[in-house]
C-alpha cells in the first residue's frame, strides 16, 4: 500500500464494511471523513476512556489490545460501549492483512458486545510491522465509579479466573513447534483457548454489584506488577500467599519450557479486587461460573509481603513483562 492515509476505496471495503456490531448509544461512528465518535449518556453518568497498546510481539492480533483496553475500562465500574483503533501500517503490507486485522477487531467487539467507533489508519515508512493502539470508551454512574486507589487495610485481595492466561495463549500460538517437542497437542490447544477467556466484563459487573472498593486489571508485568500498582495507588501494604494464586497447569508447563516467571507474565483475563468479604464475593463469582479465590489481605504497613509456607519475601518494584524475553 502507498505511504499516507489509506485510500477511501480501501477504507470502505477493508475496514468500514467489515464493522457490523452496533451499540444503541452511538450517534456518530466510523465513517469517511469522520474525526470523532459520539454517544448519548444520561445526565448522572460519566464518560470513561482507557487507552492500551499491544505488547511488543510480532504478528499479535488486535484482540489482545482490545481485551486489555476494555479490561482497564471496566475496572472503573463502567459499561463498555466501544473502541477506537489507531494503526500505522508498513508499506509492504498487503490489503488482505488489513482485512484480517479488521476482522479480528470486529470479532473481539462482537464477543464483548461493543462497537468499533472508528480510528485512524495510515501507511508509514517508519514501521516494519503494524503498530496499533486501542482506546476504549464507556459510561458509569458518577456515584458508582471506582478507582484503583480504593483498597483499604484489612480488606481481602481476590483474583478472578487464572493469572497469565493472555501470556500463555500468546506463547502457545507463537511457539507451538517448540512446545510440541515436549507436550501433547491437547495441552497446546487448551493453552490457545485461554485467549477466548480474556473478557473481564462479567466478573467486573459482579464485583461492582457485590461491593468491591477497588479493581485492577492484571495485564502487562503480571500479577506482581498489578499488586504493586494497586498497593501504591491506595497507600497500603499487603500480604499474599503465593500458593493461593490461581495458575492453570498449561501455564506452569509452558513457563517451565521457556524458564519464565508466570507471576510476571502478561495476565489479560484476570482481575485483582479489593473487598471486605472476599470469600462471599468468590462464592458469588463462582455461582456465575467465574473462578475466583482470595489470595491475601491489604495491610496498614508499607510492606508488600509474599509468603510461601514458612518463607517470606518482599514484592519487587514493577519489571518488564516476561514474554518480552522470549
C-alpha positions, 0 to 999 in steps of 0.5 A, a space after each residue: 500500500 502507498 505511504 499516507 492515509 489509506 485510500 477511501 476505496 480501501 477504507 470502505 471495503 477493508 475496514 468500514 464494511 467489515 464493522 457490523 456490531 452496533 451499540 444503541 448509544 452511538 450517534 456518530 461512528 466510523 465513517 469517511 471523513 469522520 474525526 470523532 465518535 459520539 454517544 448519548 449518556 444520561 445526565 448522572 453518568 460519566 464518560 470513561 476512556 482507557 487507552 492500551 497498546 499491544 505488547 511488543 510481539 510480532 504478528 499479535 492480533 488486535 484482540 489482545 489490545 482490545 481485551 486489555 483496553 476494555 479490561 482497564 475500562 471496566 475496572 472503573 465500574 463502567 459499561 463498555 460501549 466501544 473502541 477506537 483503533 489507531 494503526 500505522 501500517 508498513 508499506 509492504 503490507 498487503 490489503 488482505 492483512 488489513 482485512 484480517 486485522 479488521 476482522 479480528 477487531 470486529 470479532 473481539 467487539 462482537 464477543 464483548 458486545 461493543 462497537 468499533 467507533 472508528 480510528 485512524 489508519 495510515 501507511 508509514 515508512 517508519 514501521 516494519 510491522 503494524 503498530 496499533 493502539 486501542 482506546 476504549 470508551 464507556 459510561 458509569 454512574 458518577 456515584 458508582 465509579 471506582 478507582 484503583 486507589 480504593 483498597 483499604 487495610 484489612 480488606 481481602 485481595 481476590 483474583 478472578 479466573 487464572 493469572 497469565 492466561 493472555 501470556 500463555 495463549 500468546 506463547 502457545 500460538 507463537 511457539 507451538 513447534 517448540 512446545 510440541 517437542 515436549 507436550 501433547 497437542 491437547 495441552 497446546 490447544 487448551 493453552 490457545 483457548 485461554 485467549 477466548 477467556 480474556 473478557 473481564 466484563 462479567 466478573 467486573 459487573 459482579 464485583 461492582 454489584 457485590 461491593 468491591 472498593 477497588 479493581 485492577 486489571 492484571 495485564 502487562 508485568 503480571 500479577 506482581 506488577 498489578 499488586 504493586 500498582 494497586 498497593 501504591 495507588 491506595 497507600 497500603 501494604 499487603 500480604 499474599 500467599 503465593 500458593 493461593 494464586 490461581 495458575 492453570 497447569 498449561 501455564 506452569 508447563 509452558 513457563 517451565 519450557 521457556 524458564 519464565 516467571 508466570 507471576 510476571 507474565 502478561 495476565 489479560 483475563 484476570 482481575 485483582 479486587 479489593 473487598 471486605 468479604 472476599 470469600 462471599 464475593 468468590 462464592 458469588 463469582 463462582 455461582 456465575 461460573 467465574 473462578 475466583 479465590 482470595 489470595 491475601 489481605 491489604 495491610 496498614 504497613 508499607 510492606 508488600 509481603 509474599 509468603 510461601 509456607 514458612 518463607 517470606 519475601 518482599 514484592 519487587 518494584 514493577 519489571 518488564 513483562 516476561 514474554 518480552 524475553 522470549 
